[in-house]
Amino acid sequence: GALENDDYSGQTALFDVSYPLTGGGRIGLLGHWTESDTEVPFSGGAATPRQSTAAQETLVALPLRLAFSGGAGLEVTLDHVQRSLAYRNPDDQWGFFASDTQADSAGARALLRFPWGVQRLTAGGEWRRDAVTDASSYGVTLDAARVTTQSLFVQDAVRLGAAFDVLLGARWDEATPWGDELS
């Protein structure tokens, strides 16, 4: 760019492999990787000739879809995501500053759908565990802090005529350590 230290670079890769199963189902493997580097030319009015951020994310997911007679179906997805974010400013007015964040997430989701007359019923659940470590030049802010989230849900879509649906649902979420909620 026109300024010193104002470049950006990013790369991404995606793969999606799936295999059809007997009866209309499918199993797959999905992978997504991104990486970016951003130079920061100034902060406020001060030039920062070496300030930068870098980010990376890797996702791997295993989706499965099964079709049953009568239009019913089961969907299950397992996934794992790793993320990292780094910030560097060797020219900070208070001395070299660095910050690094690492986050890992693992999750599972399952839902069952089935038609019933003019209704389309869906029920399922989700589970996710997130862990974060964050440290900077000032010390460790988070050291493998964990949050586990569990959810159960049910939904009923009722068709009322050709262009009108009524959607009813309930969802329970529990996030450790904060508690649970029904909505």
Accessible surface in RSA format (square Angstrom, percent):
REM  Atomic radii and reference values for relative SASA: ProtOr
REM  Chains: A
REM  Algorithm: Lee & Richards
REM  Probe-radius: 1.40
REM  Slices: 20
REM RES _ NUM      All-atoms   Total-Side   Main-Chain    Non-polar    All polar
REM                ABS   REL    ABS   REL    ABS   REL    ABS   REL    ABS   REL
RES GLY A   1    87.36 107.7   0.00   N/A  87.36 107.7  35.03  96.1  52.33 117.2
RES ALA A   2   110.33 101.4  63.72  98.3  46.61 106.0  75.09 105.8  35.24  93.4
RES LEU A   3    93.79  52.2  85.01  60.8   8.78  22.1  87.91  61.7   5.89  15.8
RES GLU A   4   136.99  78.7 114.49  86.6  22.50  53.6  56.87 110.0  80.12  65.4
RES ASN A   5    20.65  14.2   7.70   7.4  12.95  31.2   5.31  12.8  15.34  14.8
RES ASP A   6    43.38  30.4  21.51  21.4  21.87  51.7   8.94  21.0  34.44  34.3
RES ASP A   7    80.93  56.7  76.43  76.1   4.51  10.7  25.02  58.9  55.92  55.8
RES TYR A   8   147.18  68.7 116.92  66.5  30.26  78.7  89.69  67.4  57.49  70.9
RES SER A   9    48.68  41.1  43.76  58.4   4.92  11.3  38.20  81.3  10.48  14.7
RES GLY A  10    41.25  50.9   0.00   N/A  41.25  50.9   9.11  25.0  32.14  72.0
RES GLN A  11    81.08  45.3  71.04  51.9  10.04  23.9  50.54 107.6  30.54  23.2
RES THR A  12    95.17  67.7  68.39  69.3  26.78  63.8  65.62  88.1  29.55  44.7
RES ALA A  13    53.59  49.3  45.18  69.7   8.41  19.1  52.79  74.3   0.80   2.1
RES LEU A  14   119.85  66.7  85.34  61.1  34.52  86.8  86.63  60.8  33.22  89.4
RES PHE A  15    98.49  49.3  92.93  57.6   5.56  14.5  98.49  59.7   0.00   0.0
RES ASP A  16   103.89  72.8  72.51  72.2  31.38  74.2  17.95  42.2  85.94  85.7
RES VAL A  17    96.06  63.2  92.08  83.4   3.98   9.6  95.36  82.9   0.70   1.9
RES SER A  18    53.30  45.0  26.80  35.8  26.50  61.0   7.43  15.8  45.87  64.3
RES TYR A  19   145.95  68.1 145.88  83.0   0.07   0.2  98.63  74.1  47.32  58.3
RES PRO A  20    79.82  58.2  72.70  66.3   7.12  25.9  72.84  60.1   6.98  43.4
RES LEU A  21    53.80  30.0  43.75  31.3  10.05  25.3  47.02  33.0   6.78  18.2
RES THR A  22   146.88 104.5 113.02 114.6  33.86  80.7  85.17 114.4  61.71  93.3
RES GLY A  23    58.76  72.5   0.00   N/A  58.76  72.5  38.68 106.2  20.07  45.0
RES GLY A  24    50.11  61.8   0.00   N/A  50.11  61.8  35.82  98.3  14.30  32.0
RES GLY A  25     4.01   4.9   0.00   N/A   4.01   4.9   0.58   1.6   3.43   7.7
RES ARG A  26    90.48  38.0  88.89  45.3   1.59   3.8  24.18  33.0  66.30  40.2
RES ILE A  27    64.06  36.5  63.28  47.1   0.79   1.9  63.48  45.7   0.58   1.6
RES GLY A  28     7.77   9.6   0.00   N/A   7.77   9.6   6.76  18.5   1.01   2.3
RES LEU A  29    77.10  42.9  76.58  54.8   0.52   1.3  76.66  53.8   0.44   1.2
RES LEU A  30    51.24  28.5  51.24  36.7   0.00   0.0  51.24  36.0   0.00   0.0
RES GLY A  31     2.25   2.8   0.00   N/A   2.25   2.8   2.15   5.9   0.10   0.2
RES HIS A  32    56.15  30.7  52.82  36.7   3.33   8.5  30.52  31.5  25.63  29.8
RES TRP A  33    78.15  31.4  77.98  37.7   0.17   0.4  73.17  39.0   4.98   8.1
RES THR A  34    42.95  30.5  42.93  43.5   0.02   0.0  30.49  41.0  12.46  18.8
RES GLU A  35    56.54  32.5  53.83  40.7   2.71   6.5   9.95  19.2  46.59  38.0
RES SER A  36    26.52  22.4  26.02  34.7   0.51   1.2  10.07  21.4  16.46  23.1
RES ASP A  37    62.74  44.0  61.28  61.0   1.46   3.5  25.34  59.6  37.40  37.3
RES THR A  38    48.09  34.2  47.68  48.3   0.41   1.0  36.62  49.2  11.46  17.3
RES GLU A  39    61.82  35.5  56.20  42.5   5.62  13.4  12.43  24.1  49.38  40.3
RES VAL A  40    36.58  24.1  35.74  32.4   0.83   2.0  36.58  31.8   0.00   0.0
RES PRO A  41    28.09  20.5  22.92  20.9   5.17  18.8  22.92  18.9   5.17  32.1
RES PHE A  42   109.71  54.9 101.19  62.7   8.53  22.2 101.19  61.3   8.53  24.4
RES SER A  43    63.70  53.8  51.38  68.6  12.32  28.4  17.55  37.4  46.15  64.7
RES GLY A  44    70.91  87.4   0.00   N/A  70.91  87.4  47.20 129.5  23.70  53.1
RES GLY A  45    89.88 110.8   0.00   N/A  89.88 110.8  43.43 119.2  46.45 104.0
RES ALA A  46    61.87  56.9  53.07  81.9   8.79  20.0  60.60  85.3   1.27   3.4
RES ALA A  47    82.23  75.6  59.41  91.7  22.82  51.9  60.37  85.0  21.86  57.9
RES THR A  48     9.06   6.4   9.06   9.2   0.00   0.0   9.06  12.2   0.00   0.0
RES PRO A  49    55.64  40.6  44.67  40.7  10.96  39.9  46.74  38.6   8.90  55.3
RES ARG A  50   141.08  59.2 129.03  65.8  12.05  28.7  56.79  77.6  84.29  51.1
RES GLN A  51    12.63   7.1  12.62   9.2   0.01   0.0   0.00   0.0  12.63   9.6
RES SER A  52    34.22  28.9  34.02  45.4   0.20   0.5  15.92  33.9  18.30  25.6
RES THR A  53    42.24  30.0  40.06  40.6   2.18   5.2  29.33  39.4  12.92  19.5
RES ALA A  54    37.29  34.3  34.31  53.0   2.98   6.8  35.65  50.2   1.64   4.3
RES ALA A  55    38.33  35.2  34.83  53.8   3.49   7.9  36.84  51.9   1.49   3.9
RES GLN A  56    70.53  39.4  66.10  48.3   4.43  10.6  12.98  27.6  57.55  43.6
RES GLU A  57    55.40  31.8  55.11  41.7   0.30   0.7  11.07  21.4  44.33  36.2
RES THR A  58    48.45  34.5  46.98  47.6   1.48   3.5  35.75  48.0  12.70  19.2
RES LEU A  59    40.13  22.3  39.73  28.4   0.39   1.0  39.73  27.9   0.39   1.1
RES VAL A  60    70.85  46.6  69.13  62.6   1.72   4.1  69.13  60.1   1.72   4.7
RES ALA A  61     8.21   7.5   7.37  11.4   0.84   1.9   8.21  11.6   0.00   0.0
RES LEU A  62    73.76  41.1  71.71  51.3   2.05   5.1  71.71  50.4   2.05   5.5
RES PRO A  63    51.27  37.4  50.24  45.8   1.03   3.7  50.51  41.7   0.76   4.7
RES LEU A  64    48.18  26.8  44.84  32.1   3.34   8.4  45.60  32.0   2.58   6.9
RES ARG A  65   112.46  47.2 112.12  57.2   0.35   0.8  38.03  52.0  74.44  45.1
RES LEU A  66    54.66  30.4  54.12  38.7   0.54   1.4  54.27  38.1   0.39   1.0
RES ALA A  67    47.77  43.9  29.86  46.1  17.91  40.7  30.52  43.0  17.25  45.7
RES PHE A  68    95.11  47.6  80.05  49.6  15.06  39.2  87.18  52.9   7.93  22.7
RES SER A  69   110.31  93.2  81.48 108.7  28.83  66.4  57.32 122.1  53.00  74.2
RES GLY A  70    69.78  86.1   0.00   N/A  69.78  86.1  45.58 125.1  24.20  54.2
RES GLY A  71    62.02  76.5   0.00   N/A  62.02  76.5  34.33  94.2  27.69  62.0
RES ALA A  72    19.47  17.9  16.73  25.8   2.75   6.2  16.73  23.6   2.75   7.3
RES GLY A  73    15.69  19.4   0.00   N/A  15.69  19.4  15.16  41.6   0.53   1.2
RES LEU A  74    49.00  27.3  48.82  34.9   0.18   0.5  48.82  34.3   0.18   0.5
RES GLU A  75    53.50  30.7  52.11  39.4   1.39   3.3  14.76  28.6  38.74  31.6
RES VAL A  76    39.16  25.8  38.45  34.8   0.71   1.7  38.81  33.7   0.35   1.0
RES THR A  77    43.72  31.1  43.34  43.9   0.38   0.9  22.87  30.7  20.85  31.5
RES LEU A  78    88.16  49.1  86.89  62.2   1.28   3.2  87.03  61.1   1.14   3.1
RES ASP A  79    28.32  19.8  18.53  18.4   9.80  23.2   8.90  20.9  19.42  19.4
RES HIS A  80    74.84  40.9  73.61  51.2   1.23   3.1  45.00  46.4  29.84  34.7
RES VAL A  81    12.37   8.1  12.37  11.2   0.00   0.0  12.37  10.7   0.00   0.0
RES GLN A  82    94.55  52.9  92.48  67.6   2.07   4.9  16.20  34.5  78.36  59.4
RES ARG A  83    96.43  40.5  91.73  46.8   4.71  11.2  40.71  55.6  55.73  33.8
RES SER A  84    33.55  28.4  28.99  38.7   4.56  10.5  16.44  35.0  17.11  24.0
RES LEU A  85    94.50  52.6  92.11  65.9   2.39   6.0  92.74  65.1   1.76   4.7
RES ALA A  86    24.98  23.0  23.83  36.8   1.15   2.6  24.06  33.9   0.92   2.4
RES TYR A  87    59.77  27.9  59.52  33.9   0.25   0.6  43.47  32.7  16.29  20.1
RES ARG A  88    78.74  33.1  78.74  40.1   0.00   0.0  30.36  41.5  48.38  29.3
RES ASN A  89     8.89   6.1   8.89   8.6   0.00   0.0   0.16   0.4   8.73   8.4
RES PRO A  90    36.94  26.9  21.18  19.3  15.77  57.3  21.18  17.5  15.77  98.0
RES ASP A  91    56.84  39.8  29.28  29.1  27.57  65.2  20.87  49.1  35.97  35.9
RES ASP A  92    42.77  30.0  31.61  31.5  11.16  26.4   3.04   7.2  39.73  39.6
RES GLN A  93   152.16  85.1 109.62  80.1  42.54 101.3  44.65  95.0 107.51  81.5
RES TRP A  94   202.60  81.3 165.29  80.0  37.32  87.6 156.64  83.5  45.97  74.6
RES GLY A  95    37.20  45.9   0.00   N/A  37.20  45.9  33.69  92.4   3.51   7.9
RES PHE A  96   117.42  58.7  94.68  58.6  22.74  59.2  94.68  57.4  22.74  65.1
RES PHE A  97    40.32  20.2  40.32  25.0   0.00   0.0  40.32  24.4   0.00   0.0
RES ALA A  98    16.33  15.0  15.99  24.7   0.34   0.8  16.09  22.7   0.23   0.6
RES SER A  99    25.02  21.1  24.07  32.1   0.95   2.2   7.77  16.6  17.25  24.2
RES ASP A 100    50.68  35.5  48.50  48.3   2.19   5.2  19.83  46.7  30.85  30.8
RES THR A 101    36.74  26.1  36.24  36.7   0.50   1.2  25.50  34.3  11.24  17.0
RES GLN A 102    92.11  51.5  90.35  66.0   1.76   4.2  43.49  92.6  48.62  36.9
RES ALA A 103    17.04  15.7  15.91  24.5   1.14   2.6  16.32  23.0   0.72   1.9
RES ASP A 104    58.37  40.9  56.40  56.1   1.97   4.7  12.08  28.4  46.29  46.2
RES SER A 105     5.74   4.9   4.88   6.5   0.86   2.0   1.91   4.1   3.83   5.4
RES ALA A 106    18.27  16.8  17.94  27.7   0.33   0.7  17.94  25.3   0.33   0.9
RES GLY A 107     5.36   6.6   0.00   N/A   5.36   6.6   0.01   0.0   5.35  12.0
RES ALA A 108    34.20  31.4  29.73  45.9   4.47  10.2  30.62  43.1   3.58   9.5
RES ARG A 109    98.42  41.3  95.73  48.8   2.69   6.4  34.95  47.8  63.48  38.5
RES ALA A 110    41.07  37.8  40.52  62.5   0.55   1.3  40.61  57.2   0.46   1.2
RES LEU A 111     3.36   1.9   1.78   1.3   1.57   4.0   3.36   2.4   0.00   0.0
RES LEU A 112    71.48  39.8  71.11  50.9   0.37   0.9  71.11  49.9   0.37   1.0
RES ARG A 113   113.51  47.7 113.51  57.9   0.00   0.0  37.81  51.7  75.70  45.9
RES PHE A 114    76.24  38.1  73.81  45.7   2.42   6.3  75.28  45.6   0.96   2.7
RES PRO A 115    61.01  44.5  43.72  39.9  17.29  62.8  43.87  36.2  17.14 106.5
RES TRP A 116   164.82  66.1 158.94  76.9   5.88  13.8 131.47  70.1  33.35  54.1
RES GLY A 117    78.14  96.4   0.00   N/A  78.14  96.4  43.81 120.2  34.33  76.9
RES VAL A 118    95.33  62.7  85.19  77.1  10.14  24.4  92.15  80.1   3.19   8.6
RES GLN A 119    42.76  23.9  42.35  31.0   0.41   1.0   5.26  11.2  37.50  28.4
RES ARG A 120   111.88  47.0 110.97  56.6   0.92   2.2  61.20  83.6  50.68  30.7
RES LEU A 121    34.11  19.0  33.68  24.1   0.43   1.1  33.68  23.7   0.43   1.2
RES THR A 122    15.03  10.7  14.54  14.7   0.49   1.2   7.69  10.3   7.34  11.1
RES ALA A 123    43.39  39.9  41.34  63.8   2.05   4.7  41.59  58.6   1.80   4.8
RES GLY A 124    17.15  21.1   0.00   N/A  17.15  21.1  12.78  35.1   4.37   9.8
RES GLY A 125    16.71  20.6   0.00   N/A  16.71  20.6  11.99  32.9   4.72  10.6
RES GLU A 126    53.49  30.7  45.30  34.3   8.19  19.5  17.35  33.6  36.14  29.5
RES TRP A 127    92.92  37.3  90.25  43.7   2.67   6.3  77.20  41.2  15.71  25.5
RES ARG A 128    80.91  34.0  80.77  41.2   0.14   0.3  34.32  46.9  46.58  28.2
RES ARG A 129    89.44  37.6  88.94  45.3   0.50   1.2  16.76  22.9  72.68  44.0
RES ASP A 130    40.63  28.5  39.95  39.8   0.68   1.6  16.71  39.3  23.92  23.9
RES ALA A 131    15.67  14.4  13.59  21.0   2.08   4.7  13.85  19.5   1.81   4.8
RES VAL A 132    42.23  27.8  41.55  37.6   0.68   1.6  42.10  36.6   0.13   0.3
RES THR A 133    48.41  34.4  47.73  48.4   0.68   1.6  33.67  45.2  14.74  22.3
RES ASP A 134    26.54  18.6  26.53  26.4   0.01   0.0   6.47  15.2  20.08  20.0
RES ALA A 135    32.54  29.9  31.22  48.2   1.32   3.0  31.39  44.2   1.16   3.1
RES SER A 136    29.53  25.0  12.76  17.0  16.77  38.6  11.73  25.0  17.80  24.9
RES SER A 137    61.43  51.9  18.69  24.9  42.75  98.5  27.20  57.9  34.23  48.0
RES TYR A 138   173.10  80.8 134.91  76.8  38.19  99.4 117.30  88.2  55.79  68.8
RES GLY A 139    35.38  43.6   0.00   N/A  35.38  43.6  33.38  91.6   2.01   4.5
RES VAL A 140    99.65  65.6  65.92  59.7  33.74  81.3  66.26  57.6  33.39  90.6
RES THR A 141    96.26  68.5  66.85  67.8  29.41  70.1  54.77  73.6  41.49  62.7
RES LEU A 142    72.94  40.6  70.56  50.5   2.38   6.0  72.94  51.2   0.00   0.0
RES ASP A 143   115.34  80.8  90.90  90.5  24.44  57.8  21.46  50.5  93.88  93.6
RES ALA A 144    49.29  45.3  39.80  61.4   9.49  21.6  40.34  56.8   8.95  23.7
RES ALA A 145    40.61  37.3  29.03  44.8  11.58  26.3  38.52  54.2   2.09   5.5
RES ARG A 146   140.29  58.9 117.17  59.7  23.12  55.0  45.38  62.0  94.91  57.5
RES VAL A 147    38.40  25.3  37.64  34.1   0.76   1.8  38.30  33.3   0.10   0.3
RES THR A 148    36.96  26.3  35.98  36.5   0.98   2.3  18.76  25.2  18.20  27.5
RES THR A 149    41.02  29.2  40.32  40.9   0.70   1.7  29.91  40.2  11.11  16.8
RES GLN A 150    70.04  39.2  70.04  51.2   0.00   0.0   9.29  19.8  60.75  46.1
RES SER A 151     3.59   3.0   1.37   1.8   2.22   5.1   0.00   0.0   3.59   5.0
RES LEU A 152   109.63  61.1 107.88  77.2   1.75   4.4 108.04  75.9   1.58   4.3
RES PHE A 153    30.65  15.3  22.03  13.6   8.62  22.4  25.90  15.7   4.75  13.6
RES VAL A 154    78.61  51.7  77.12  69.8   1.49   3.6  77.12  67.0   1.49   4.0
RES GLN A 155    71.76  40.1  70.71  51.7   1.04   2.5   6.80  14.5  64.96  49.3
RES ASP A 156    24.61  17.2  24.41  24.3   0.19   0.5  12.92  30.4  11.69  11.7
RES ALA A 157     6.24   5.7   6.24   9.6   0.00   0.0   6.24   8.8   0.00   0.0
RES VAL A 158    25.13  16.5  25.12  22.7   0.01   0.0  25.13  21.8   0.00   0.0
RES ARG A 159   100.61  42.2  96.12  49.0   4.49  10.7  37.54  51.3  63.08  38.2
RES LEU A 160    89.78  50.0  76.74  54.9  13.04  32.8  82.30  57.8   7.48  20.1
RES GLY A 161    53.14  65.5   0.00   N/A  53.14  65.5  41.50 113.9  11.64  26.1
RES ALA A 162    99.65  91.6  67.05 103.5  32.59  74.1  75.12 105.8  24.53  65.0
RES ALA A 163   103.89  95.5  63.75  98.4  40.15  91.3  74.01 104.2  29.88  79.2
RES PHE A 164   123.29  61.7 120.44  74.6   2.85   7.4 122.39  74.2   0.90   2.6
RES ASP A 165    56.56  39.6  33.17  33.0  23.40  55.3  19.59  46.1  36.98  36.9
RES VAL A 166    49.29  32.4  46.17  41.8   3.12   7.5  49.29  42.8   0.00   0.0
RES LEU A 167   115.17  64.1  87.77  62.8  27.40  68.9  87.77  61.6  27.40  73.7
RES LEU A 168   107.25  59.7 103.62  74.1   3.62   9.1 106.67  74.9   0.58   1.6
RES GLY A 169    60.29  74.3   0.00   N/A  60.29  74.3  20.69  56.8  39.60  88.7
RES ALA A 170    45.11  41.5  38.79  59.9   6.33  14.4  41.46  58.4   3.65   9.7
RES ARG A 171    80.37  33.7  79.33  40.4   1.04   2.5  36.38  49.7  43.99  26.7
RES TRP A 172    73.63  29.5  73.02  35.3   0.60   1.4  67.47  36.0   6.16  10.0
RES ASP A 173    41.11  28.8  39.78  39.6   1.33   3.1  20.55  48.4  20.56  20.5
RES GLU A 174    53.93  31.0  53.78  40.7   0.14   0.3   2.38   4.6  51.55  42.1
RES ALA A 175    23.62  21.7  23.03  35.5   0.59   1.3  23.03  32.4   0.59   1.6
RES THR A 176    74.35  52.9  71.15  72.1   3.20   7.6  59.06  79.3  15.29  23.1
RES PRO A 177    97.48  71.0  64.30  58.6  33.18 120.6  69.60  57.5  27.88 173.3
RES TRP A 178   185.34  74.4 149.04  72.1  36.31  85.2 127.94  68.2  57.40  93.1
RES GLY A 179    39.72  49.0   0.00   N/A  39.72  49.0  33.67  92.4   6.05  13.6
RES ASP A 180    92.07  64.5  62.54  62.2  29.53  69.8   6.73  15.8  85.34  85.1
RES GLU A 181   119.28  68.5 112.01  84.7   7.27  17.3  42.01  81.3  77.27  63.1
RES LEU A 182   132.09  73.6 104.31  74.6  27.79  69.8 104.31  73.3  27.79  74.8
RES SER A 183    84.70  71.6  47.25  63.1  37.45  86.3  68.62 146.1  16.08  22.5
END  Absolute sums over single chains surface
CHAIN  1 A    11830.6       9539.8       2290.9       7577.2       4253.4
END  Absolute sums over all chains
TOTAL         11830.6       9539.8       2290.9       7577.2       4253.4
